[in-house]
Each structure stands twice: as structure tokens, then as C-alpha cells.
Amino acid sequence: MMSRDGFVVFDHDPRTAHWAEVARTTATRLAQDPKTRAANLRHGKTWFVGVDLLPNDAQGSVDGVPLEGPWQAHVPDLPLHAAQVSIVYPGYPMRDPDQSEANHRFRQTRMAAHVDGLLPEGPERRRFPRECHAYILGLPLNEATASPTVVWSGSHVIMQAALADAVADEDPRKVDVTDIYQAARRTVFEKCAPVPICARPGQSFLIHRFALHGTQPWDGPDGDGRMIAFFRPEFTDARQWLTAP
């Protein structure tokens, strides 16, 4: 399914469930800190970004609890960064005062669809592959099912081919891929269907590094929000970003 769809959802694993329980307790405590909240809330305080929030070690362990699960057989052995803890709250996405109408509408209608690691820079917000991820691992931390992660099925094939063509033999991190990325994204919208990933604590999901993905607007009852931990380890050699399976 990973090679065909660009993502795969794994069944409940008790080891993953134990880790998720411990990680949720730690993440909830950190996310309630006033300074941390102020630094991380976006879109009318309906999204807590939570980049590098979780204090895990390079193997993913939190408070001595190891990170283990079925995805391990499908990914390269790379050191893990501090996980992002993305928390989406009821009403997502609201519009920030400094956000353009077009940007807000794209978040509402296209779920802010993007490929990770292509960072906008400068006043023109030109995109460069500054972070050459190997994969995206999602680990749900609570039972909320609203605002799931959405992946455009099969988009990884289109995006990888387009970006490989743009980069050619150059160092990926130094190539402006803005135009070809935006063109490929339009092709994905025409040809690929968005699929929500519905998963609960104890489950896990892998997303191909070139898969177009986003977050569905909140469509559930009020509550404490939807919390997912994300790992995106980077290749040590940037060229592997384009050439690895």
C-alpha cells in the first residue's frame, strides 16, 4: 500500500499504545505551559504547532518507555528528532489577523496540502528542500477523530518525479523548486483523491516523504482537541531524498 497509495495505517500494537499513553501525558503537560502555548498557537488559537515539543531520545523513547511498533520493519534506521506534537482544536481553521484570505481559503478547501521539508524563504516565499526527510511517522495520542491527517492517494509518485526533474544533479537543498512544485500540486488535485487517515492511540501510520498531505477542518463535537505526534527523520545524504524508495 505504501508504494501504491503513499501511506499505510498499521493496526493497534500494545507497545505503541503504551508509548502513546506516556507521550500524551508528557505532551499535555508541556502544551499547557503559558509561554509554550503562546509560542505555538496558530489560526485563531485552533492549532498548536508543537514542533520539537516531545523530549524523546534519539530512539524515540519517552520517560524510559521505548518507541516500538510495526512501522520499524519498513523504515531506515535513522536517529529521531524531538517529535512534533500537533494539536488541533474545535473550530480549526480560524483565520489569523495577518493571514491572507487566499491562504486561509486554501487551508479550508485544500487542507493546506503540502509536501514536508520544502520551506518558503524570503519575501517571495520561494521554496527550497531544506529538510530532506526519509519518511513521516504519525502516532495518535488521544481518541479524537476530528480533523484527521489527509493524504492524496498516489500523489507521491507525481511529486517525486517532478521534484527529481527540478533538482536533476544539483544539491536538492540549493534548488528553488517553487514553480514545478506548484504545478505538480495542481496535477495531484486533478488526478488524486484525498483520503483521511483515521487512527487511534496504539495505531500508527506512515506517509511517504513525497506524498501531498494536510489536515481536514474540524468536523466533530467540541472537546480537548486532536493530538498526534509526528517524526520526520532526515537522510544524512540529501541525494537519498530523491533516490531512496
Contacts in CASP RR format, 6 or more apart in sequence:
PFRMAT RR
TARGET T0000
AUTHOR 0000-0000-0000
METHOD contacts of the structure
MODEL  1
MMSRDGFVVFDHDPRTAHWAEVARTTATRLAQDPKTRAANLRHGKTWFVG
VDLLPNDAQGSVDGVPLEGPWQAHVPDLPLHAAQVSIVYPGYPMRDPDQS
EANHRFRQTRMAAHVDGLLPEGPERRRFPRECHAYILGLPLNEATASPTV
VWSGSHVIMQAALADAVADEDPRKVDVTDIYQAARRTVFEKCAPVPICAR
PGQSFLIHRFALHGTQPWDGPDGDGRMIAFFRPEFTDARQWLTAP
1 7 0 8 1.000
1 8 0 8 1.000
2 8 0 8 1.000
2 74 0 8 1.000
2 206 0 8 1.000
2 208 0 8 1.000
3 245 0 8 1.000
4 154 0 8 1.000
5 151 0 8 1.000
5 153 0 8 1.000
5 154 0 8 1.000
5 195 0 8 1.000
6 151 0 8 1.000
6 153 0 8 1.000
6 154 0 8 1.000
6 155 0 8 1.000
6 156 0 8 1.000
6 207 0 8 1.000
6 208 0 8 1.000
6 211 0 8 1.000
7 151 0 8 1.000
7 153 0 8 1.000
7 195 0 8 1.000
7 197 0 8 1.000
7 205 0 8 1.000
7 206 0 8 1.000
7 207 0 8 1.000
7 208 0 8 1.000
7 211 0 8 1.000
7 213 0 8 1.000
8 74 0 8 1.000
8 205 0 8 1.000
8 206 0 8 1.000
9 197 0 8 1.000
9 198 0 8 1.000
9 199 0 8 1.000
9 203 0 8 1.000
9 204 0 8 1.000
9 205 0 8 1.000
10 69 0 8 1.000
10 70 0 8 1.000
10 71 0 8 1.000
10 203 0 8 1.000
10 204 0 8 1.000
10 205 0 8 1.000
10 206 0 8 1.000
11 70 0 8 1.000
11 203 0 8 1.000
12 200 0 8 1.000
12 202 0 8 1.000
12 203 0 8 1.000
13 68 0 8 1.000
13 69 0 8 1.000
13 70 0 8 1.000
13 202 0 8 1.000
13 203 0 8 1.000
13 204 0 8 1.000
14 202 0 8 1.000
15 66 0 8 1.000
15 68 0 8 1.000
15 69 0 8 1.000
16 67 0 8 1.000
16 68 0 8 1.000
16 69 0 8 1.000
16 139 0 8 1.000
16 201 0 8 1.000
16 202 0 8 1.000
16 203 0 8 1.000
16 204 0 8 1.000
17 201 0 8 1.000
17 202 0 8 1.000
18 65 0 8 1.000
19 62 0 8 1.000
19 65 0 8 1.000
19 66 0 8 1.000
19 67 0 8 1.000
19 68 0 8 1.000
19 139 0 8 1.000
20 139 0 8 1.000
20 140 0 8 1.000
20 141 0 8 1.000
20 201 0 8 1.000
20 202 0 8 1.000
20 229 0 8 1.000
21 201 0 8 1.000
22 62 0 8 1.000
22 63 0 8 1.000
22 65 0 8 1.000
23 54 0 8 1.000
23 56 0 8 1.000
23 62 0 8 1.000
23 65 0 8 1.000
23 83 0 8 1.000
23 85 0 8 1.000
23 139 0 8 1.000
23 141 0 8 1.000
23 229 0 8 1.000
24 141 0 8 1.000
24 142 0 8 1.000
24 201 0 8 1.000
24 227 0 8 1.000
26 54 0 8 1.000
26 55 0 8 1.000
26 62 0 8 1.000
26 63 0 8 1.000
27 53 0 8 1.000
27 54 0 8 1.000
27 85 0 8 1.000
27 141 0 8 1.000
27 227 0 8 1.000
27 229 0 8 1.000
28 227 0 8 1.000
30 36 0 8 1.000
30 53 0 8 1.000
30 54 0 8 1.000
30 55 0 8 1.000
30 85 0 8 1.000
31 37 0 8 1.000
31 40 0 8 1.000
31 48 0 8 1.000
31 50 0 8 1.000
31 53 0 8 1.000
31 85 0 8 1.000
31 87 0 8 1.000
36 53 0 8 1.000
37 48 0 8 1.000
40 48 0 8 1.000
40 49 0 8 1.000
40 50 0 8 1.000
40 51 0 8 1.000
40 53 0 8 1.000
41 47 0 8 1.000
41 48 0 8 1.000
41 49 0 8 1.000
42 48 0 8 1.000
42 49 0 8 1.000
42 96 0 8 1.000
43 92 0 8 1.000
43 93 0 8 1.000
43 94 0 8 1.000
43 95 0 8 1.000
43 96 0 8 1.000
43 99 0 8 1.000
43 107 0 8 1.000
44 93 0 8 1.000
44 94 0 8 1.000
44 95 0 8 1.000
44 96 0 8 1.000
45 89 0 8 1.000
45 94 0 8 1.000
46 88 0 8 1.000
46 89 0 8 1.000
46 90 0 8 1.000
46 91 0 8 1.000
46 92 0 8 1.000
46 93 0 8 1.000
46 94 0 8 1.000
46 218 0 8 1.000
47 86 0 8 1.000
47 87 0 8 1.000
47 88 0 8 1.000
47 89 0 8 1.000
47 92 0 8 1.000
47 93 0 8 1.000
47 215 0 8 1.000
48 85 0 8 1.000
48 86 0 8 1.000
48 87 0 8 1.000
48 88 0 8 1.000
48 89 0 8 1.000
49 84 0 8 1.000
49 86 0 8 1.000
50 84 0 8 1.000
50 85 0 8 1.000
50 86 0 8 1.000
50 87 0 8 1.000
51 84 0 8 1.000
52 81 0 8 1.000
52 82 0 8 1.000
52 83 0 8 1.000
52 84 0 8 1.000
53 82 0 8 1.000
53 83 0 8 1.000
53 84 0 8 1.000
53 85 0 8 1.000
54 62 0 8 1.000
54 82 0 8 1.000
54 83 0 8 1.000
54 84 0 8 1.000
54 85 0 8 1.000
54 229 0 8 1.000
55 62 0 8 1.000
55 82 0 8 1.000
56 62 0 8 1.000
56 67 0 8 1.000
56 80 0 8 1.000
56 82 0 8 1.000
56 83 0 8 1.000
57 80 0 8 1.000
58 79 0 8 1.000
58 80 0 8 1.000
59 66 0 8 1.000
59 67 0 8 1.000
59 79 0 8 1.000
59 80 0 8 1.000
60 66 0 8 1.000
60 67 0 8 1.000
60 80 0 8 1.000
60 83 0 8 1.000
60 231 0 8 1.000
61 67 0 8 1.000
67 80 0 8 1.000
69 204 0 8 1.000
70 204 0 8 1.000
71 137 0 8 1.000
71 204 0 8 1.000
71 206 0 8 1.000
74 206 0 8 1.000
75 134 0 8 1.000
75 135 0 8 1.000
75 137 0 8 1.000
75 206 0 8 1.000
76 134 0 8 1.000
76 135 0 8 1.000
76 244 0 8 1.000
78 134 0 8 1.000
78 233 0 8 1.000
78 234 0 8 1.000
78 235 0 8 1.000
78 236 0 8 1.000
79 233 0 8 1.000
80 231 0 8 1.000
80 233 0 8 1.000
81 231 0 8 1.000
81 232 0 8 1.000
81 233 0 8 1.000
81 234 0 8 1.000
83 139 0 8 1.000
83 229 0 8 1.000
83 230 0 8 1.000
83 231 0 8 1.000
84 229 0 8 1.000
84 230 0 8 1.000
84 231 0 8 1.000
84 232 0 8 1.000
85 141 0 8 1.000
85 227 0 8 1.000
85 228 0 8 1.000
85 229 0 8 1.000
85 230 0 8 1.000
86 215 0 8 1.000
86 227 0 8 1.000
86 228 0 8 1.000
86 229 0 8 1.000
86 230 0 8 1.000
87 225 0 8 1.000
87 226 0 8 1.000
87 227 0 8 1.000
88 146 0 8 1.000
88 147 0 8 1.000
88 215 0 8 1.000
88 218 0 8 1.000
88 225 0 8 1.000
88 226 0 8 1.000
89 218 0 8 1.000
89 223 0 8 1.000
89 225 0 8 1.000
90 146 0 8 1.000
90 218 0 8 1.000
90 220 0 8 1.000
90 221 0 8 1.000
90 222 0 8 1.000
90 223 0 8 1.000
90 225 0 8 1.000
91 217 0 8 1.000
91 218 0 8 1.000
92 147 0 8 1.000
92 215 0 8 1.000
92 217 0 8 1.000
92 218 0 8 1.000
93 104 0 8 1.000
93 107 0 8 1.000
93 108 0 8 1.000
93 112 0 8 1.000
93 217 0 8 1.000
95 101 0 8 1.000
95 104 0 8 1.000
106 112 0 8 1.000
106 113 0 8 1.000
107 217 0 8 1.000
108 217 0 8 1.000
110 189 0 8 1.000
111 150 0 8 1.000
111 194 0 8 1.000
111 214 0 8 1.000
111 215 0 8 1.000
111 216 0 8 1.000
111 217 0 8 1.000
112 214 0 8 1.000
112 215 0 8 1.000
113 150 0 8 1.000
113 152 0 8 1.000
113 185 0 8 1.000
113 188 0 8 1.000
113 189 0 8 1.000
113 194 0 8 1.000
113 212 0 8 1.000
113 213 0 8 1.000
113 214 0 8 1.000
114 212 0 8 1.000
114 213 0 8 1.000
114 214 0 8 1.000
115 159 0 8 1.000
115 163 0 8 1.000
115 181 0 8 1.000
115 209 0 8 1.000
115 210 0 8 1.000
115 211 0 8 1.000
115 212 0 8 1.000
115 213 0 8 1.000
116 131 0 8 1.000
116 133 0 8 1.000
116 136 0 8 1.000
116 209 0 8 1.000
116 213 0 8 1.000
116 232 0 8 1.000
117 129 0 8 1.000
117 130 0 8 1.000
117 131 0 8 1.000
117 132 0 8 1.000
117 133 0 8 1.000
117 232 0 8 1.000
118 127 0 8 1.000
118 128 0 8 1.000
118 129 0 8 1.000
118 130 0 8 1.000
118 177 0 8 1.000
118 181 0 8 1.000
119 127 0 8 1.000
119 128 0 8 1.000
119 130 0 8 1.000
119 131 0 8 1.000
120 126 0 8 1.000
120 127 0 8 1.000
121 127 0 8 1.000
121 128 0 8 1.000
126 176 0 8 1.000
126 178 0 8 1.000
127 176 0 8 1.000
127 177 0 8 1.000
127 178 0 8 1.000
127 181 0 8 1.000
128 173 0 8 1.000
128 174 0 8 1.000
128 175 0 8 1.000
128 176 0 8 1.000
128 177 0 8 1.000
129 163 0 8 1.000
129 167 0 8 1.000
129 172 0 8 1.000
129 173 0 8 1.000
129 175 0 8 1.000
129 177 0 8 1.000
129 238 0 8 1.000
129 241 0 8 1.000
130 173 0 8 1.000
131 232 0 8 1.000
131 234 0 8 1.000
132 172 0 8 1.000
132 173 0 8 1.000
132 234 0 8 1.000
132 235 0 8 1.000
132 238 0 8 1.000
132 240 0 8 1.000
132 241 0 8 1.000
133 209 0 8 1.000
133 232 0 8 1.000
133 233 0 8 1.000
133 234 0 8 1.000
133 235 0 8 1.000
133 241 0 8 1.000
134 209 0 8 1.000
134 232 0 8 1.000
134 233 0 8 1.000
134 234 0 8 1.000
134 235 0 8 1.000
134 240 0 8 1.000
134 241 0 8 1.000
134 244 0 8 1.000
135 206 0 8 1.000
135 207 0 8 1.000
135 208 0 8 1.000
135 209 0 8 1.000
135 232 0 8 1.000
135 233 0 8 1.000
136 206 0 8 1.000
136 207 0 8 1.000
136 208 0 8 1.000
136 209 0 8 1.000
136 211 0 8 1.000
136 213 0 8 1.000
136 230 0 8 1.000
136 231 0 8 1.000
136 232 0 8 1.000
137 204 0 8 1.000
137 205 0 8 1.000
137 206 0 8 1.000
137 207 0 8 1.000
137 230 0 8 1.000
137 231 0 8 1.000
137 232 0 8 1.000
138 149 0 8 1.000
138 199 0 8 1.000
138 204 0 8 1.000
138 205 0 8 1.000
138 206 0 8 1.000
138 207 0 8 1.000
138 228 0 8 1.000
138 229 0 8 1.000
138 230 0 8 1.000
138 231 0 8 1.000
139 202 0 8 1.000
139 204 0 8 1.000
139 228 0 8 1.000
139 229 0 8 1.000
139 230 0 8 1.000
139 231 0 8 1.000
140 199 0 8 1.000
140 200 0 8 1.000
140 201 0 8 1.000
140 202 0 8 1.000
140 203 0 8 1.000
140 204 0 8 1.000
140 227 0 8 1.000
140 228 0 8 1.000
141 201 0 8 1.000
141 227 0 8 1.000
141 228 0 8 1.000
141 229 0 8 1.000
142 201 0 8 1.000
142 224 0 8 1.000
142 225 0 8 1.000
142 226 0 8 1.000
142 227 0 8 1.000
143 200 0 8 1.000
143 201 0 8 1.000
144 223 0 8 1.000
144 224 0 8 1.000
144 225 0 8 1.000
144 226 0 8 1.000
144 227 0 8 1.000
145 198 0 8 1.000
145 200 0 8 1.000
145 220 0 8 1.000
145 226 0 8 1.000
146 216 0 8 1.000
146 218 0 8 1.000
146 219 0 8 1.000
146 220 0 8 1.000
146 221 0 8 1.000
146 225 0 8 1.000
146 226 0 8 1.000
147 215 0 8 1.000
147 216 0 8 1.000
147 217 0 8 1.000
147 218 0 8 1.000
147 219 0 8 1.000
147 225 0 8 1.000
147 226 0 8 1.000
148 196 0 8 1.000
148 197 0 8 1.000
148 198 0 8 1.000
148 199 0 8 1.000
148 215 0 8 1.000
148 216 0 8 1.000
148 226 0 8 1.000
149 196 0 8 1.000
149 197 0 8 1.000
149 205 0 8 1.000
149 207 0 8 1.000
149 213 0 8 1.000
149 214 0 8 1.000
149 215 0 8 1.000
149 216 0 8 1.000
149 228 0 8 1.000
150 194 0 8 1.000
150 195 0 8 1.000
150 196 0 8 1.000
150 197 0 8 1.000
150 213 0 8 1.000
150 214 0 8 1.000
150 215 0 8 1.000
150 216 0 8 1.000
151 194 0 8 1.000
151 195 0 8 1.000
151 197 0 8 1.000
151 207 0 8 1.000
151 211 0 8 1.000
151 212 0 8 1.000
151 213 0 8 1.000
151 214 0 8 1.000
152 188 0 8 1.000
152 189 0 8 1.000
152 192 0 8 1.000
152 193 0 8 1.000
152 194 0 8 1.000
152 195 0 8 1.000
152 211 0 8 1.000
152 212 0 8 1.000
152 213 0 8 1.000
153 192 0 8 1.000
153 193 0 8 1.000
153 194 0 8 1.000
153 195 0 8 1.000
154 192 0 8 1.000
154 211 0 8 1.000
155 188 0 8 1.000
155 192 0 8 1.000
155 210 0 8 1.000
155 211 0 8 1.000
155 212 0 8 1.000
156 208 0 8 1.000
156 209 0 8 1.000
156 210 0 8 1.000
156 211 0 8 1.000
156 212 0 8 1.000
157 210 0 8 1.000
158 184 0 8 1.000
158 187 0 8 1.000
158 188 0 8 1.000
158 191 0 8 1.000
158 192 0 8 1.000
159 181 0 8 1.000
159 184 0 8 1.000
159 185 0 8 1.000
159 188 0 8 1.000
159 210 0 8 1.000
159 211 0 8 1.000
159 212 0 8 1.000
160 210 0 8 1.000
160 242 0 8 1.000
161 184 0 8 1.000
162 180 0 8 1.000
162 181 0 8 1.000
162 183 0 8 1.000
162 184 0 8 1.000
162 187 0 8 1.000
163 172 0 8 1.000
163 177 0 8 1.000
163 180 0 8 1.000
163 181 0 8 1.000
163 184 0 8 1.000
163 210 0 8 1.000
163 242 0 8 1.000
164 242 0 8 1.000
165 180 0 8 1.000
166 175 0 8 1.000
166 177 0 8 1.000
166 180 0 8 1.000
166 181 0 8 1.000
167 175 0 8 1.000
167 177 0 8 1.000
167 242 0 8 1.000
171 238 0 8 1.000
172 238 0 8 1.000
172 239 0 8 1.000
172 241 0 8 1.000
172 242 0 8 1.000
173 238 0 8 1.000
185 212 0 8 1.000
188 212 0 8 1.000
192 212 0 8 1.000
196 216 0 8 1.000
197 205 0 8 1.000
199 205 0 8 1.000
207 213 0 8 1.000
209 232 0 8 1.000
209 241 0 8 1.000
235 241 0 8 1.000
235 244 0 8 1.000
END
